[in-house]
Amino acid sequence: MREVQRPPWYANALILIVAAVMWYGFIQQIIFGIPFGAKPASDTGMWGLFLLFGICFPLFFLSLKLVTKTEKEGLVIRFFPFCSRVIPYQQIKSVQVQPYHPMSYGG
């Protein structure tokens, strides 16, 4: 059995809004040559901000997920892209069904 949980849609929407603003600012300043904002960054600074908040930041947050699998050796929990953990079945003392609300927990 396998379950995948991702951040809630509203967290992804916020990240995509930040990325869209960076893309807009980058295109306006670098492509069209129109300074972006009241105190525009230098072109080098805009490139750095674009790479960080327009590309890396969204790719990182949109790749986050929690994968839970049952394997022979035990329960495997992986928080991608960070860590993985195996909990042997012998260490699990009890199991219960727990209802939850996906809109409040994002899972």
N, CA and C atoms as a LAMMPS dump frame, in Angstrom:
ITEM: TIMESTEP
0
ITEM: NUMBER OF ATOMS
321
ITEM: BOX BOUNDS ff ff ff
-5.0000000000000000e+02 5.0000000000000000e+02
-5.0000000000000000e+02 5.0000000000000000e+02
-5.0000000000000000e+02 5.0000000000000000e+02
ITEM: ATOMS id mol type element x y z
1 1 1 N 0.842 -1.173 0
2 1 2 C 0 0 0
3 1 3 C 0.89 1.24 0
4 2 1 N 0.43 2.293 -0.651
5 2 2 C 1.217 3.525 -0.786
6 2 3 C 0.276 4.721 -0.712
7 3 1 N 0.709 5.739 0.003
8 3 2 C -0.051 6.989 0.077
9 3 3 C 0.906 8.145 -0.142
10 4 1 N 0.475 9.126 -0.92
11 4 2 C 1.281 10.324 -1.189
12 4 3 C 0.487 11.541 -0.74
13 5 1 N 1.115 12.386 0.07
14 5 2 C 0.497 13.634 0.512
15 5 3 C 1.344 14.798 0.018
16 6 1 N 0.678 15.805 -0.461
17 6 2 C 1.347 17.021 -0.941
18 6 3 C 0.813 18.217 -0.169
19 7 1 N 1.542 19.344 -0.227
20 7 2 C 1.028 20.552 0.43
21 7 3 C -0.336 20.933 -0.145
22 8 1 N -1.135 21.65 0.635
23 8 2 C -2.464 22.034 0.146
24 8 3 C -2.392 22.97 -1.052
25 9 1 N -3.456 23.004 -1.822
26 9 2 C -3.486 23.792 -3.052
27 9 3 C -3.213 25.265 -2.797
28 10 1 N -3.669 25.8 -1.663
29 10 2 C -3.494 27.234 -1.412
30 10 3 C -2.027 27.577 -1.137
31 11 1 N -1.243 26.642 -0.591
32 11 2 C 0.195 26.883 -0.411
33 11 3 C 0.878 26.919 -1.776
34 12 1 N 0.514 25.978 -2.65
35 12 2 C 1.076 25.973 -4.002
36 12 3 C 0.663 27.216 -4.779
37 13 1 N -0.567 27.674 -4.582
38 13 2 C -1.037 28.886 -5.266
39 13 3 C -0.207 30.093 -4.842
40 14 1 N 0.085 30.206 -3.548
41 14 2 C 0.894 31.319 -3.051
42 14 3 C 2.299 31.29 -3.658
43 15 1 N 2.886 30.113 -3.733
44 15 2 C 4.222 29.968 -4.315
45 15 3 C 4.202 30.343 -5.791
46 16 1 N 3.169 29.917 -6.5
47 16 2 C 3.073 30.242 -7.922
48 16 3 C 2.822 31.731 -8.152
49 17 1 N 2.123 32.39 -7.239
50 17 2 C 1.916 33.843 -7.352
51 17 3 C 3.25 34.578 -7.203
52 18 1 N 4.055 34.173 -6.209
53 18 2 C 5.38 34.785 -6.02
54 18 3 C 6.232 34.566 -7.268
55 19 1 N 6.201 33.355 -7.811
56 19 2 C 6.974 33.061 -9.022
57 19 3 C 6.487 33.893 -10.207
58 20 1 N 5.175 34.053 -10.328
59 20 2 C 4.624 34.831 -11.439
60 20 3 C 5.055 36.297 -11.359
61 21 1 N 5.092 36.856 -10.161
62 21 2 C 5.556 38.243 -9.987
63 21 3 C 7.019 38.353 -10.404
64 22 1 N 7.823 37.372 -10.025
65 22 2 C 9.246 37.399 -10.4
66 22 3 C 9.41 37.272 -11.915
67 23 1 N 8.634 36.393 -12.54
68 23 2 C 8.696 36.248 -13.997
69 23 3 C 8.282 37.563 -14.673
70 24 1 N 7.234 38.178 -14.177
71 24 2 C 6.783 39.447 -14.746
72 24 3 C 7.863 40.516 -14.614
73 25 1 N 8.422 40.639 -13.412
74 25 2 C 9.473 41.626 -13.191
75 25 3 C 10.696 41.369 -14.045
76 26 1 N 11.068 40.106 -14.179
77 26 2 C 12.226 39.737 -14.996
78 26 3 C 11.991 40.102 -16.462
79 27 1 N 10.844 39.72 -16.976
80 27 2 C 10.538 40.014 -18.387
81 27 3 C 10.482 41.519 -18.62
82 28 1 N 9.85 42.25 -17.697
83 28 2 C 9.731 43.698 -17.854
84 28 3 C 11.106 44.364 -17.836
85 29 1 N 11.959 43.982 -16.873
86 29 2 C 13.241 44.678 -16.717
87 29 3 C 14.321 44.16 -17.662
88 30 1 N 14.463 42.87 -17.783
89 30 2 C 15.564 42.314 -18.581
90 30 3 C 15.216 42.256 -20.063
91 31 1 N 14.03 41.82 -20.398
92 31 2 C 13.657 41.683 -21.805
93 31 3 C 13.276 43.029 -22.429
94 32 1 N 12.385 43.777 -21.736
95 32 2 C 11.897 45.037 -22.302
96 32 3 C 12.682 46.267 -21.852
97 33 1 N 13.565 46.123 -20.851
98 33 2 C 14.386 47.241 -20.398
99 33 3 C 13.654 48.272 -19.554
100 34 1 N 12.482 47.927 -19.023
101 34 2 C 11.709 48.839 -18.18
102 34 3 C 11.962 48.467 -16.724
103 35 1 N 12.522 49.369 -15.911
104 35 2 C 12.792 49.041 -14.504
105 35 3 C 11.53 48.573 -13.78
106 36 1 N 11.697 47.558 -12.939
107 36 2 C 10.565 46.952 -12.234
108 36 3 C 10.552 47.419 -10.789
109 37 1 N 9.477 48.086 -10.382
110 37 2 C 9.301 48.517 -9.004
111 37 3 C 9.753 49.941 -8.764
112 38 1 N 9.46 50.451 -7.542
113 38 2 C 9.816 51.823 -7.17
114 38 3 C 11.324 51.962 -6.983
115 39 1 N 11.975 50.936 -6.438
116 39 2 C 13.431 50.91 -6.283
117 39 3 C 13.948 49.653 -6.975
118 40 1 N 14.076 49.697 -8.306
119 40 2 C 14.422 48.485 -9.053
120 40 3 C 15.822 47.965 -8.706
121 41 1 N 15.939 46.659 -8.739
122 41 2 C 17.233 46.007 -8.536
123 41 3 C 18.071 46.182 -9.8
124 42 1 N 19.369 45.994 -9.661
125 42 2 C 20.221 46.017 -10.852
126 42 3 C 19.853 44.811 -11.712
127 43 1 N 20.303 44.834 -12.958
128 43 2 C 20.008 43.696 -13.832
129 43 3 C 20.614 42.403 -13.271
130 44 1 N 21.804 42.495 -12.693
131 44 2 C 22.43 41.32 -12.077
132 44 3 C 21.604 40.841 -10.887
133 45 1 N 21.145 41.779 -10.082
134 45 2 C 20.296 41.437 -8.944
135 45 3 C 18.983 40.818 -9.39
136 46 1 N 18.412 41.335 -10.471
137 46 2 C 17.162 40.788 -10.997
138 46 3 C 17.364 39.358 -11.49
139 47 1 N 18.497 39.096 -12.127
140 47 2 C 18.809 37.726 -12.553
141 47 3 C 18.866 36.796 -11.339
142 48 1 N 19.536 37.246 -10.276
143 48 2 C 19.648 36.429 -9.067
144 48 3 C 18.287 36.17 -8.435
145 49 1 N 17.476 37.226 -8.308
146 49 2 C 16.133 37.08 -7.743
147 49 3 C 15.261 36.162 -8.599
148 50 1 N 15.391 36.313 -9.91
149 50 2 C 14.613 35.475 -10.827
150 50 3 C 14.997 34.001 -10.688
151 51 1 N 16.3 33.73 -10.661
152 51 2 C 16.746 32.339 -10.532
153 51 3 C 16.303 31.738 -9.194
154 52 1 N 16.388 32.545 -8.128
155 52 2 C 16.035 32.049 -6.802
156 52 3 C 14.518 31.911 -6.625
157 53 1 N 13.773 33.016 -6.825
158 53 2 C 12.336 33.021 -6.537
159 53 3 C 11.45 32.702 -7.741
160 54 1 N 12.002 32.779 -8.937
161 54 2 C 11.21 32.471 -10.129
162 54 3 C 11.367 31.045 -10.593
163 55 1 N 12.503 30.404 -10.228
164 55 2 C 12.748 29.035 -10.691
165 55 3 C 13.004 28.076 -9.533
166 56 1 N 14.062 28.316 -8.733
167 56 2 C 14.459 27.361 -7.687
168 56 3 C 13.412 27.218 -6.586
169 57 1 N 12.937 28.317 -6.06
170 57 2 C 11.943 28.318 -4.981
171 57 3 C 10.674 27.542 -5.382
172 58 1 N 10.062 27.831 -6.533
173 58 2 C 8.868 27.074 -6.926
174 58 3 C 9.156 25.596 -7.184
175 59 1 N 10.272 25.284 -7.851
176 59 2 C 10.589 23.877 -8.113
177 59 3 C 10.77 23.102 -6.818
178 60 1 N 11.44 23.716 -5.85
179 60 2 C 11.659 23.053 -4.565
180 60 3 C 10.325 22.797 -3.855
181 61 1 N 9.511 23.832 -3.68
182 61 2 C 8.273 23.67 -2.92
183 61 3 C 7.239 22.822 -3.635
184 62 1 N 7.203 22.882 -4.965
185 62 2 C 6.252 22.052 -5.687
186 62 3 C 6.669 20.584 -5.715
187 63 1 N 7.94 20.292 -5.391
188 63 2 C 8.393 18.898 -5.352
189 63 3 C 8.192 18.253 -3.982
190 64 1 N 7.83 19.026 -2.957
191 64 2 C 7.635 18.469 -1.617
192 64 3 C 6.481 17.479 -1.594
193 65 1 N 6.725 16.331 -0.945
194 65 2 C 5.653 15.361 -0.759
195 65 3 C 6.05 14.377 0.335
196 66 1 N 5.045 13.822 0.976
197 66 2 C 5.242 12.805 1.997
198 66 3 C 4.701 11.499 1.44
199 67 1 N 5.582 10.499 1.333
200 67 2 C 5.194 9.191 0.803
201 67 3 C 5.274 8.175 1.931
202 68 1 N 4.183 7.465 2.152
203 68 2 C 4.123 6.416 3.164
204 68 3 C 3.83 5.104 2.446
205 69 1 N 4.693 4.092 2.684
206 69 2 C 4.523 2.797 2.031
207 69 3 C 4.651 1.678 3.052
208 70 1 N 3.929 0.609 2.808
209 70 2 C 4.123 -0.6 3.604
210 70 3 C 5.019 -1.535 2.794
211 71 1 N 6.117 -1.934 3.396
212 71 2 C 7.079 -2.832 2.756
213 71 3 C 7.275 -4.048 3.64
214 72 1 N 8.073 -5.003 3.174
215 72 2 C 8.36 -6.201 3.966
216 72 3 C 8.995 -5.87 5.304
217 73 1 N 9.954 -4.947 5.295
218 73 2 C 10.719 -4.631 6.508
219 73 3 C 9.979 -3.731 7.491
220 74 1 N 8.92 -3.044 7.026
221 74 2 C 8.166 -2.172 7.911
222 74 3 C 7.497 -1.036 7.157
223 75 1 N 7.125 -0.032 7.906
224 75 2 C 6.482 1.15 7.351
225 75 3 C 7.573 2.129 6.904
226 76 1 N 7.568 2.478 5.629
227 76 2 C 8.579 3.377 5.073
228 76 3 C 7.946 4.75 4.899
229 77 1 N 8.571 5.754 5.521
230 77 2 C 8.081 7.128 5.437
231 77 3 C 9.185 7.962 4.8
232 78 1 N 8.842 8.653 3.71
233 78 2 C 9.831 9.486 3.028
234 78 3 C 9.254 10.871 2.809
235 79 1 N 9.987 11.867 3.302
236 79 2 C 9.62 13.262 3.071
237 79 3 C 10.545 13.777 1.978
238 80 1 N 10.054 13.708 0.723
239 80 2 C 10.857 14.07 -0.431
240 80 3 C 10.992 15.582 -0.503
241 81 1 N 12.136 16.104 -0.739
242 81 2 C 13.411 15.52 -1.137
243 81 3 C 14.396 15.32 0.018
244 82 1 N 13.935 15.252 1.245
245 82 2 C 14.843 15.224 2.377
246 82 3 C 15.208 13.834 2.876
247 83 1 N 14.401 13.281 3.735
248 83 2 C 14.816 12.082 4.466
249 83 3 C 13.835 10.938 4.282
250 84 1 N 14.313 9.763 4.651
251 84 2 C 13.518 8.552 4.597
252 84 3 C 13.718 7.807 5.908
253 85 1 N 12.664 7.143 6.368
254 85 2 C 12.755 6.421 7.634
255 85 3 C 11.939 5.137 7.53
256 86 1 N 12.484 4.062 8.095
257 86 2 C 11.772 2.789 8.137
258 86 3 C 11.426 2.498 9.593
259 87 1 N 10.147 2.235 9.845
260 87 2 C 9.7 1.857 11.181
261 87 3 C 9.348 0.375 11.118
262 88 1 N 10.161 -0.488 11.752
263 88 2 C 9.865 -1.93 11.727
264 88 3 C 8.506 -2.218 12.372
265 89 1 N 7.812 -3.215 11.845
266 89 2 C 6.488 -3.553 12.363
267 89 3 C 6.528 -3.915 13.842
268 90 1 N 7.643 -4.46 14.318
269 90 2 C 7.771 -4.854 15.724
270 90 3 C 7.692 -3.636 16.658
271 91 1 N 8.057 -2.453 16.168
272 91 2 C 8.031 -1.243 16.999
273 91 3 C 6.649 -0.584 17.048
274 92 1 N 5.755 -0.986 16.181
275 92 2 C 4.415 -0.395 16.152
276 92 3 C 3.564 -1.105 17.197
277 93 1 N 3.123 -0.363 18.204
278 93 2 C 2.365 -0.944 19.312
279 93 3 C 0.868 -1.011 19.027
280 94 1 N 0.32 -0.025 18.331
281 94 2 C -1.108 -0.053 18.014
282 94 3 C -1.362 0.771 16.752
283 95 1 N -2.507 0.485 16.153
284 95 2 C -2.925 1.175 14.934
285 95 3 C -4.395 1.501 15.087
286 96 1 N -4.787 2.705 14.655
287 96 2 C -6.197 3.067 14.685
288 96 3 C -6.521 3.953 13.498
289 97 1 N -7.755 3.897 13.082
290 97 2 C -8.223 4.755 12.003
291 97 3 C -8.502 6.123 12.606
292 98 1 N -7.93 7.143 11.997
293 98 2 C -8.09 8.508 12.5
294 98 3 C -8.681 9.365 11.384
295 99 1 N -9.925 9.806 11.537
296 99 2 C -10.494 10.675 10.502
297 99 3 C -9.796 12.043 10.517
298 100 1 N -9.675 12.612 9.362
299 100 2 C -9.074 13.949 9.251
300 100 3 C -9.77 14.702 8.136
301 101 1 N -9.553 16.008 8.118
302 101 2 C -10.168 16.871 7.117
303 101 3 C -9.067 17.373 6.191
304 102 1 N -9.028 16.901 4.949
305 102 2 C -7.958 17.268 4.034
306 102 3 C -7.775 18.767 3.836
307 103 1 N -8.853 19.528 3.891
308 103 2 C -8.73 20.974 3.671
309 103 3 C -7.994 21.649 4.831
310 104 1 N -8.07 21.087 6.046
311 104 2 C -7.368 21.713 7.153
312 104 3 C -5.939 21.216 7.296
313 105 1 N -5.666 19.982 6.885
314 105 2 C -4.326 19.427 7.033
315 105 3 C -3.564 19.375 5.726
316 106 1 N -4.235 19.486 4.613
317 106 2 C -3.563 19.477 3.322
318 106 3 C -3.186 18.099 2.838
319 107 1 N -3.661 17.048 3.494
320 107 2 C -3.25 15.698 3.089
321 107 3 C -4.36 14.919 2.488
